[in-house]
Amino acid sequence: MSKPVLFLKNASIFQRETLILSEVNVSVEKGEFVYLIGKTGTGKSSFMKTLYGDIPLIEGEGEIVDFNLKTLKEKDIPFLRRKLGVVFQDFKLLNDRTVNENLMFVLKATGWTDKKAMDNKVEEVLSKVGMKTKGFKFPYQLSGGEQQRVAIARALLNDPELILADEPTGNLDPQTSVEVMEVLQEINKNGNTILMATHDYALLLKYPSKTLKCDENQIFEVVQKTV
């Protein structure tokens, strides 16, 4: 059996001095689609931030895409993030650049230099999210759902081993949420592993999958029907 893309063992997650989650034991296998649910303030965002290096792991063991979270140094964080695709609730697109320029900016920042290869990559990821004809537009000319599709395309640029989606439908209406979810489902079917934090239980019912819940300083797996 292949090694998990993500595992934490007896991990404790702190925000400064405050204990947020304790005795975290989580494993995500290659190709899985995993939800992370829980009320606001139960630790979902702190958990996600630990995974992409924003919060250091102080106690316990943790490994993500072959990076040891316990010994992760600040200089290693950009390299970790190249192997992760991170999708945020508020898109985090650069409004003074077109869609294509937003994606090119990330490619340049992560070491790409071949212009033709970069053009091909941008076209490829925009095609995957149904945005191939919108590359010339600026983010403010797009709907919220379209901006999130671009954000997902951006997360795919460096062929990540794991996509961390932190409330990707949080700012979207129900119909648009379903459209964005369809994009994520398709990407998952093509082999990308996805961990998605959400409070949208309607999506869990429509697209059931392995579910982890944050509650009372713990993370545990839940059976779908009891969510």
ZATILO-508472 format. One record per residue (C-alpha): residue number from 1; residue in one letter; x, y, z. Coordinates in steps of 0.1 Angstrom, whole numbers, plus 2048, in hexadecimal, padded with zeros to 3 digits. Each point is the difference from the previous one (the first is absolute). Layout:
! ZATILO-508472
+-----+---------+-----+-----+-----+
| num | residuo |   x |   y |   z |
+-----+---------+-----+-----+-----+
| NUM |       A |   X |   Y |   Z |
...
+-----+---------+-----+-----+-----+
END
This chain:
! ZATILO-508472
+-----+---------+-----+-----+-----+
| num | residuo |   x |   y |   z |
+-----+---------+-----+-----+-----+
|   1 |       M | 800 | 800 | 800 |
|   2 |       S | 80D | 822 | 7F7 |
|   3 |       K | 80A | 81A | 81B |
|   4 |       P | 7E4 | 819 | 80A |
|   5 |       V | 803 | 823 | 7F1 |
|   6 |       L | 7F8 | 80D | 822 |
|   7 |       F | 802 | 7F2 | 823 |
|   8 |       L | 800 | 80E | 823 |
|   9 |       K | 805 | 7EB | 81F |
|  10 |       N | 7F9 | 80C | 823 |
|  11 |       A | 804 | 823 | 7F4 |
|  12 |       S | 7F6 | 81F | 814 |
|  13 |       I | 7F9 | 820 | 7ED |
|  14 |       F | 805 | 822 | 811 |
|  15 |       Q | 7F8 | 824 | 7F7 |
|  16 |       R | 81C | 811 | 813 |
|  17 |       E | 7FB | 7F3 | 823 |
|  18 |       T | 7DC | 7F4 | 7FC |
|  19 |       L | 7FA | 7DB | 7FA |
|  20 |       I | 7E8 | 7FD | 7E3 |
|  21 |       L | 800 | 7DB | 7F8 |
|  22 |       S | 80F | 7E3 | 813 |
|  23 |       E | 809 | 7DB | 7F9 |
|  24 |       V | 7FA | 805 | 7DB |
|  25 |       N | 803 | 7DF | 7ED |
|  26 |       V | 7F8 | 805 | 7DB |
|  27 |       S | 80A | 7ED | 7E1 |
|  28 |       V | 7F8 | 80A | 7DC |
|  29 |       E | 808 | 7E7 | 7E4 |
|  30 |       K | 809 | 809 | 7DC |
|  31 |       G | 7E1 | 806 | 7EB |
|  32 |       E | 7E8 | 805 | 81D |
|  33 |       F | 7E6 | 81C | 803 |
|  34 |       V | 7FD | 809 | 825 |
|  35 |       Y | 7EA | 81A | 810 |
|  36 |       L | 809 | 813 | 820 |
|  37 |       I | 7E1 | 80D | 812 |
|  38 |       G | 7F8 | 811 | 820 |
|  39 |       K | 7F1 | 820 | 80E |
|  40 |       T | 812 | 821 | 7FD |
|  41 |       G | 81B | 802 | 81B |
|  42 |       T | 806 | 7DA | 803 |
|  43 |       G | 822 | 800 | 7F0 |
|  44 |       K | 7FB | 7F9 | 7DB |
|  45 |       S | 814 | 81E | 7F4 |
|  46 |       S | 81B | 7FA | 81A |
|  47 |       F | 803 | 7DD | 7F3 |
|  48 |       M | 803 | 80B | 7DC |
|  49 |       K | 819 | 81B | 809 |
|  50 |       T | 816 | 7E5 | 811 |
|  51 |       L | 7FF | 7EB | 7E0 |
|  52 |       Y | 80D | 81C | 7EA |
|  53 |       G | 819 | 80D | 819 |
|  54 |       D | 7F0 | 81F | 80D |
|  55 |       I | 7FE | 7F2 | 824 |
|  56 |       P | 81D | 7EA | 80C |
|  57 |       L | 7F9 | 7DD | 80D |
|  58 |       I | 80E | 800 | 824 |
|  59 |       E | 7F5 | 7DE | 80D |
|  60 |       G | 7FB | 7DE | 7F0 |
|  61 |       E | 809 | 7F4 | 7DE |
|  62 |       G | 7F5 | 80D | 7DE |
|  63 |       E | 80A | 7FB | 7DC |
|  64 |       I | 7F1 | 80F | 7E1 |
|  65 |       V | 80B | 7F8 | 7DC |
|  66 |       D | 822 | 7F4 | 80E |
|  67 |       F | 806 | 81F | 815 |
|  68 |       N | 803 | 7FB | 826 |
|  69 |       L | 7EA | 81A | 810 |
|  70 |       K | 812 | 7FD | 821 |
|  71 |       T | 822 | 809 | 7F2 |
|  72 |       L | 7F4 | 818 | 7E4 |
|  73 |       K | 816 | 81E | 7FD |
|  74 |       E | 7F4 | 822 | 7F3 |
|  75 |       K | 816 | 7FD | 7E1 |
|  76 |       D | 7EF | 7DF | 7F7 |
|  77 |       I | 7DC | 80E | 801 |
|  78 |       P | 801 | 80D | 7DB |
|  79 |       F | 80B | 7DD | 7F5 |
|  80 |       L | 7E4 | 7EF | 814 |
|  81 |       R | 7E7 | 817 | 7F1 |
|  82 |       R | 80B | 7F8 | 7DD |
|  83 |       K | 7F6 | 7DC | 807 |
|  84 |       L | 7DE | 80B | 80E |
|  85 |       G | 7E4 | 812 | 7EF |
|  86 |       V | 7EF | 818 | 818 |
|  87 |       V | 7DD | 80E | 7F8 |
|  88 |       F | 7F3 | 81B | 817 |
|  89 |       Q | 7DC | 80C | 807 |
|  90 |       D | 808 | 823 | 7F4 |
|  91 |       F | 812 | 7F6 | 7E0 |
|  92 |       K | 81F | 816 | 806 |
|  93 |       L | 804 | 80A | 7DC |
|  94 |       L | 813 | 81F | 7F5 |
|  95 |       N | 7E6 | 819 | 7F4 |
|  96 |       D | 818 | 814 | 7EB |
|  97 |       R | 80A | 7E3 | 7EA |
|  98 |       T | 7EC | 7EB | 7E8 |
|  99 |       V | 7F8 | 7DB | 806 |
| 100 |       N | 81D | 7F6 | 7EA |
| 101 |       E | 818 | 818 | 812 |
| 102 |       N | 7F5 | 7F3 | 822 |
| 103 |       L | 809 | 7DD | 7F6 |
| 104 |       M | 821 | 80B | 7EF |
| 105 |       F | 809 | 813 | 81F |
| 106 |       V | 7FE | 7DF | 814 |
| 107 |       L | 814 | 7EC | 7E6 |
| 108 |       K | 81C | 81A | 800 |
| 109 |       A | 800 | 801 | 826 |
| 110 |       T | 804 | 7DA | 801 |
| 111 |       G | 81D | 7FF | 7E8 |
| 112 |       W | 7F1 | 7FB | 7DD |
| 113 |       T | 814 | 812 | 7E4 |
| 114 |       D | 7F5 | 7F0 | 7DF |
| 115 |       K | 7E6 | 818 | 7F2 |
| 116 |       K | 7F0 | 7E5 | 7E9 |
| 117 |       A | 7FE | 7E7 | 81C |
| 118 |       M | 7F0 | 81A | 816 |
| 119 |       D | 7E6 | 80A | 7E6 |
| 120 |       N | 7F7 | 7DB | 7FB |
| 121 |       K | 7FD | 7FB | 826 |
| 122 |       V | 7E9 | 81E | 804 |
| 123 |       E | 7EA | 7F4 | 7E4 |
| 124 |       E | 800 | 7DD | 80E |
| 125 |       V | 7F5 | 809 | 823 |
| 126 |       L | 7E6 | 81A | 7F4 |
| 127 |       S | 7F1 | 7E4 | 7E9 |
| 128 |       K | 7FD | 7E9 | 81E |
| 129 |       V | 7EA | 819 | 813 |
| 130 |       G | 7EC | 80C | 7E1 |
| 131 |       M | 810 | 822 | 7FE |
| 132 |       K | 815 | 7FD | 7E1 |
| 133 |       T | 7EF | 81D | 7EE |
| 134 |       K | 802 | 818 | 81E |
| 135 |       G | 826 | 804 | 803 |
| 136 |       F | 800 | 824 | 7F3 |
| 137 |       K | 7E7 | 80C | 81B |
| 138 |       F | 808 | 810 | 821 |
| 139 |       P | 7F4 | 7F0 | 820 |
| 140 |       Y | 7E7 | 81C | 807 |
| 141 |       Q | 7F0 | 7F9 | 7DE |
| 142 |       L | 7F8 | 7DC | 80C |
| 143 |       S | 7E4 | 7F2 | 816 |
| 144 |       G | 80A | 7F1 | 822 |
| 145 |       G | 7FC | 7DD | 7F2 |
| 146 |       E | 817 | 809 | 7E2 |
| 147 |       Q | 81A | 80F | 818 |
| 148 |       Q | 800 | 7E0 | 814 |
| 149 |       R | 805 | 7EB | 7E1 |
| 150 |       V | 81E | 816 | 7F8 |
| 151 |       A | 80D | 7FB | 824 |
| 152 |       I | 7FC | 7DA | 7FB |
| 153 |       A | 813 | 802 | 7DF |
| 154 |       R | 81C | 813 | 812 |
| 155 |       A | 801 | 7E4 | 81A |
| 156 |       L | 806 | 7E7 | 7E4 |
| 157 |       L | 81D | 812 | 7EF |
| 158 |       N | 81C | 7EC | 810 |
| 159 |       D | 7EE | 7DE | 7FE |
| 160 |       P | 7FB | 7FE | 826 |
| 161 |       E | 800 | 7DF | 813 |
| 162 |       L | 7E5 | 80E | 817 |
| 163 |       I | 7E7 | 81D | 7FC |
| 164 |       L | 7F5 | 811 | 821 |
| 165 |       A | 7DF | 812 | 7FA |
| 166 |       D | 7F7 | 817 | 81D |
| 167 |       E | 7DB | 808 | 7FE |
| 168 |       P | 802 | 803 | 7DA |
| 169 |       T | 7DA | 805 | 7FD |
| 170 |       G | 7FD | 816 | 81F |
| 171 |       N | 7F9 | 820 | 7EC |
| 172 |       L | 7EA | 7F0 | 7E5 |
| 173 |       D | 7DB | 7FB | 7FC |
| 174 |       P | 7F3 | 7DC | 800 |
| 175 |       Q | 7FE | 7FB | 7DA |
| 176 |       T | 823 | 80E | 7FB |
| 177 |       S | 80D | 7EB | 81D |
| 178 |       V | 7F3 | 7E1 | 7EE |
| 179 |       E | 812 | 80B | 7E0 |
| 180 |       V | 821 | 805 | 812 |
| 181 |       M | 7FB | 7DF | 812 |
| 182 |       E | 7FC | 7EE | 7DE |
| 183 |       V | 821 | 80F | 7F5 |
| 184 |       L | 811 | 7F2 | 820 |
| 185 |       Q | 7EF | 7DE | 7FB |
| 186 |       E | 80D | 7FE | 7DC |
| 187 |       I | 823 | 80A | 80B |
| 188 |       N | 7FF | 7E5 | 81B |
| 189 |       K | 7F4 | 7E6 | 7E7 |
| 190 |       N | 81F | 809 | 7EC |
| 191 |       G | 816 | 7F5 | 81D |
| 192 |       N | 805 | 81F | 815 |
| 193 |       T | 7FD | 7FB | 826 |
| 194 |       I | 7E9 | 81B | 810 |
| 195 |       L | 7FB | 80A | 824 |
| 196 |       M | 7E3 | 819 | 802 |
| 197 |       A | 7F5 | 814 | 81E |
| 198 |       T | 7DC | 809 | 7FE |
| 199 |       H | 7E1 | 809 | 815 |
| 200 |       D | 7E9 | 7F9 | 7E2 |
| 201 |       Y | 7EF | 7E0 | 80B |
| 202 |       A | 7EA | 7FF | 7E0 |
| 203 |       L | 820 | 7F9 | 7EC |
| 204 |       L | 808 | 7E3 | 817 |
| 205 |       L | 7DE | 7F1 | 7FA |
| 206 |       K | 802 | 805 | 7DA |
| 207 |       Y | 825 | 7F4 | 7FD |
| 208 |       P | 805 | 7E8 | 81E |
| 209 |       S | 825 | 7F8 | 808 |
| 210 |       K | 817 | 7F9 | 81D |
| 211 |       T | 7F9 | 81B | 81B |
| 212 |       L | 815 | 80D | 81D |
| 213 |       K | 7F0 | 815 | 81A |
| 214 |       C | 80F | 81B | 817 |
| 215 |       D | 7EE | 801 | 822 |
| 216 |       E | 80B | 806 | 824 |
| 217 |       N | 825 | 802 | 7F8 |
| 218 |       Q | 800 | 7DF | 7ED |
| 219 |       I | 7FE | 7F5 | 7DC |
| 220 |       F | 7EF | 7DF | 7F9 |
| 221 |       E | 7F1 | 7ED | 7E2 |
| 222 |       V | 7DA | 800 | 7FE |
| 223 |       V | 7E8 | 7E9 | 7EF |
| 224 |       Q | 7EF | 814 | 7E5 |
| 225 |       K | 7DC | 7FC | 80C |
| 226 |       T | 809 | 80D | 823 |
| 227 |       V | 80E | 821 | 7F4 |
+-----+---------+-----+-----+-----+
END
